[in-house]
Amino acid sequence: MTTSSAESRAPVSRALLNQRGTVQGGVYSVIADATAGWATEAFLGNDSYTTTAVTSQLVGVAVEGDVLVTHAHVVHGGRRTVVASAEVYRRRPGSSDRLVALVTCQQLVLEAS
């Protein structure tokens, strides 16, 4: 994490796959929301917040054995809301990372701790 960004890595196991053998679409959103939350937490410091909206665009697929690498950063940091953008990439040995999802998360700032 930095002051307004975060990165995560998650190996793709069989438990994350749908009936077609690719990562279930909601998994990308969950991982992106968590990573965006860490970026939001880094940005806010001690303030409490909660996710109020998640918008996902799936543009590729990942399969068992891949690693999902997510980069999130705060694109709007207001007093009451924070918006973070996350890019989820598929990493495979021997090939370049490939974008599989773009996710935007809106956080509502609740109160200072």
C-alpha atoms as one frame of an Amber mdcrd trajectory, in Angstrom:
protein
   0.000   0.000   0.000   0.959   3.614  -0.483  -0.942   6.684   0.702  -3.706
   6.134  -1.873  -3.106   2.818  -3.619  -2.852  -0.900  -2.938  -1.945  -4.116
  -4.724  -3.021  -7.687  -4.087  -2.300 -11.126  -5.509  -4.613 -14.137  -5.352
  -3.880 -17.568  -6.827  -6.782 -19.060  -8.777  -7.908 -22.380  -7.336 -10.697
 -24.735  -8.376 -12.984 -23.224  -5.705 -13.118 -19.924  -7.650 -14.231 -21.448
 -10.955 -17.657 -21.530 -12.560 -19.138 -24.489 -14.442 -17.155 -23.532 -17.575
 -13.792 -23.703 -15.805 -13.130 -19.956 -15.640 -13.124 -17.633 -12.642 -16.673
 -16.762 -11.525 -17.415 -13.132 -12.390 -18.205 -12.097  -8.823 -14.730 -13.170
  -7.680 -13.160 -10.317  -9.655 -15.496  -7.834  -7.954 -14.799  -9.182  -4.465
 -11.019  -9.091  -4.912 -11.164  -5.623  -6.483 -13.448  -4.322  -3.700 -11.060
  -5.627  -1.038  -8.029  -4.094  -2.742  -9.868  -0.793  -3.332 -10.817  -0.876
   0.349  -7.156  -1.133   1.329  -6.373   1.847  -0.927  -9.251   3.766   0.686
  -8.041   2.866   4.167  -4.532   4.045   3.307  -5.978   7.317   2.000  -8.337
   7.970   4.928  -6.140   6.895   7.802  -8.372   6.250  10.810 -11.784   7.119
   9.317 -14.433   4.408   9.074 -16.014   3.719   5.683 -18.240   1.250   3.858
 -18.650   0.308   0.215 -21.846   1.729  -1.291 -21.414   0.827  -4.969 -19.322
  -1.507  -7.113 -19.294  -1.384 -10.913 -17.455  -4.110 -12.813 -16.561  -4.584
 -16.452 -15.213  -8.050 -17.230 -12.953  -8.026 -20.272 -11.162 -11.377 -20.036
 -10.987 -14.664 -18.150  -8.656 -16.468 -15.781  -8.382 -20.192 -15.096  -7.002
 -22.478 -12.411  -3.262 -21.937 -11.980  -3.360 -18.241 -12.926  -2.708 -15.501
 -10.370  -5.040 -12.500 -10.158  -3.017  -9.322  -9.626  -5.074  -6.280  -8.662
  -3.922  -2.646  -8.618  -6.271  -0.127  -6.971  -5.924   3.605  -6.440  -8.087
   6.429  -5.145  -9.389   8.605  -7.996 -11.602  10.836  -5.831 -11.010  11.562
  -2.171 -13.706  13.744  -0.679 -14.848  14.415   2.884 -17.896  12.125   2.568
 -17.091   9.812  -0.349 -14.059   8.110  -1.823 -13.968   6.483  -5.260 -11.284
   3.941  -6.084 -10.519   2.296  -9.407  -9.140  -1.241  -9.609  -7.626  -3.142
 -12.504  -7.490  -6.933 -12.241  -4.896  -8.754 -14.336  -4.373 -12.440 -15.086
  -0.775 -13.521 -14.580   0.492 -16.733 -16.199   4.008 -18.100 -16.229   5.773
 -17.289 -19.475   3.344 -14.596 -20.663   2.554 -10.941 -20.088  -0.127  -9.911
 -17.594  -3.523  -9.553 -19.254  -6.354  -7.272 -18.108  -9.456  -9.253 -17.105
 -11.573  -6.717 -15.169 -12.004  -3.001 -14.523 -13.807  -2.202 -11.271 -14.894
   1.071  -9.663 -15.788   1.157  -5.958 -17.489   3.999  -4.105 -16.930   4.258
  -0.355 -19.019   6.295   2.081 -16.951   7.891   4.842 -18.815   7.209   8.107
 -16.880   8.979  10.845 -13.436   9.642  12.213 -12.235   7.007  14.655
